[in-house]
Amino acid sequence: MPRWRTCASQSITNEPYMRTIFVALSLLVGACWTASAQQPSAATYPNKPVRLVVPFAPGASTDILARLAADELSKRLGQTFVVENVGGAGGTIGTSQVIKSKPDGYTIVAATPGPITISPVAQKDVPYDVADLQAITMIAGGPGALVVPKNSPYKTLKELIAAAKAKPGSLSFGSAGVGAFSHLSSELFKTLAGIDAVHVPYKGSGPALIDLLGGRLDFYMEYFPAVQKYIDAGEVRVLAVTTAQRFPLRPDIPTMIEGGVPGYEASAWVGLMAPAGVPKELVDKLQQSLAQSLRDPAIVTRINGMGVVPGGQPPAEFAAFMAAERARYKKLVDATGLTISPQ
């Protein structure tokens, strides 16, 4: 009898051995099936509510645009996208929370310049590595704006700069929190304009705007959507936009460069990001779904009405944009020595 047949015959009669093999194979197949079942599938995703963390207080521009995105994704994907505000430390607390979440596509974050492109290069103790996040897409982008109270004596940016230089430390400015866009764009303004002013941090742009409207702050720099309604209503006076060129939607407003701050540029935007481990097919599904909404004429009109233009670009393009922004801020930080320490 051939040897292999002899071995087979002997193994068949060895019942304990066969039971061991059977149990091992069963466990292996079960483990593989379980692992496969736990992997999110683009075909069924999302099959439960998705948590969208906004790392700032309610009512700010990031919150407004994130809720618009959440509504559109809910409509297109048939599941609720629940917005949760987790503010603090210039957006780094909420962002860190998302990075530490399970990378299954059910926790994403509303990303902004502060915690994504500025803090990683200007803050020494950022509680995360931005590489642990991946791009989904931009919701919308545009300039920031420097505004003053409606009764402010400063009619132009040059007048504000002159007053600050005449009495160093006499002017105050607010921010949505240490490390937020409103803070760092103002610090950049101070550095490039050669002025000194007192920083007053708040927990979100809402409280800061209240004090600006009440005349308790001298100036405030914020994402355009957060201040546009106050500009249009005449409740604040806008002195400049933060982009290098005039904003096409508001060409009547001069730039910071035109106002006497050479080299000033700070773009403002809101996008979506997910933990780095989320499968690419889920990220692509989110991007493609939101991009469809951002091409809808009604949504475009709504976003333009907020003073920004819609995004929707593919993840790779959005990632490249953020990398370029980060590199530009790194260059500025190296040149000016600007650093931040969130409270």
Secondary structure, DSSP 4 states (H G I P E B T S, - for coil): --HHHHHHHHHHH-HHHHHHHHHHHHHHHHHHHHHHHHS--TTT--SS-EEEEESS-TTSHHHHHHHHHHHHHHHHHSS-EEEEE---GGGHHHHHHHHTS-SSSSEEEEE-HIIIIIHHHHBTT-SS-GGGEEEEEEEEEEEEEEEEETT-S--SHHHHHHHHHHSTT--EEEESSTTSHHHHHHHHHHHHHT---EEEE-SSHHHHHHHHHTT--SEEEEEHHHHHHHHHTTSEEEEEESSSS--TT-TTSPBTTTTT-TT---EEEEEEEEETTS-HHHHHHHHHHHHHHHTSHHHHHHHHHTT-EE----HHHHHHHHHHHHHHHHHHHHHH---B---
